[in-house]
Amino acid sequence: MTKKDIILKVADETNLKQTDVKRVVQKTFDCIVAALVRGERIELRNFGVFKVKQRKSRTGRNPRTNQVIPVPPRKVVVFKAGLEMKNQIK
């Protein structure tokens, strides 16, 4: 499912204009991204939690040359599904 599919489904089920739904959906995503950039944790009840996690530096290996390469530390976004979502997916 793409963002456009979400917009079409919400617009169809709520009888709102697609342009209005698109603005709301995009603004929602923008707010989530902005909060993650600030290092905040996003908790959406019954859906899940997004948070930024710091990965440690490590050594990697180039599979072609077998050369050892240092991989620097970096931040990654992780998602943990909420209990209600887990129960519905079973």
N, C-alpha and C positions, 0 to 999 in steps of 0.2 A: 504494500500500500504506500502510495506517495503522498506528499503534502497536498497535491491537487485532489487526490481521491478523498482525503479527509475533508477538504473544503467543500467538495461537491456533496458528500454525504451529510455533513452538518447543515449545509444550505438547504438541501432537500428535506431533511427531517424537521427543520425549524422554520421553514418558509421565509428565510432571510435572504437578502441579496448575496450572491457569491462574492462580490467586491467587499461587502461589509464583513463577511465571514473570513475572507482572505486577510483583511487588515487585523482582525482579532487574533487569528491563528499566528500570523507573522509576529505580531507584537508579543504574544505569549512566548514564542520561541526566542525572540530577542531578549525578553526579560530573563528567561532561564539562562541563556548564554551569558548575559551581563553578570548575573549573580555568580555563575561558575567562574568567570574571569576574576571576580573579586575574592574567590576562594570560599564562597558560601555553599552551604549544603541545601539542596532543594528537596523538600519532602512533600509529595503529593499523596495525601491519604488514600488508601485502598488502591494506589497505583504503584508507587515505588519511590526510591530515593536516588537522586543524582548527586555525586560529589566528586571533587577533584582529589586525586591521590598522587603522591610523589613517588616515582619509581627511582630506585637507586641506580647508580652507575654500575656497569657490568662489562665483562669482556665477551665479545661476540666473535664469530668466525665466518670469514668469507667462504661459502661452500665451493666456489670454483677454484680459488687459489689456496684454500685452507689457511689463509693468513689470519692471525689474531688481530681483532679490531676493538679498540675501546668504545663502548657505547655510553654516551654521557647521561647523566640523570635527566629525567623529564617528567612533566606533569601529564596525567591522563585522566579522562573522565570515566567514572565507573557508574554502573546502574545496578541497583539491587531491587528486584521486583517485590511489591508489597504482598501481604498474605492473601488478600482477596484475589489478586491477579494470579498468584500461584495456584490457588484453589480452582479458579475457572479454567486454567490451562490444562490441568490434569486430565 
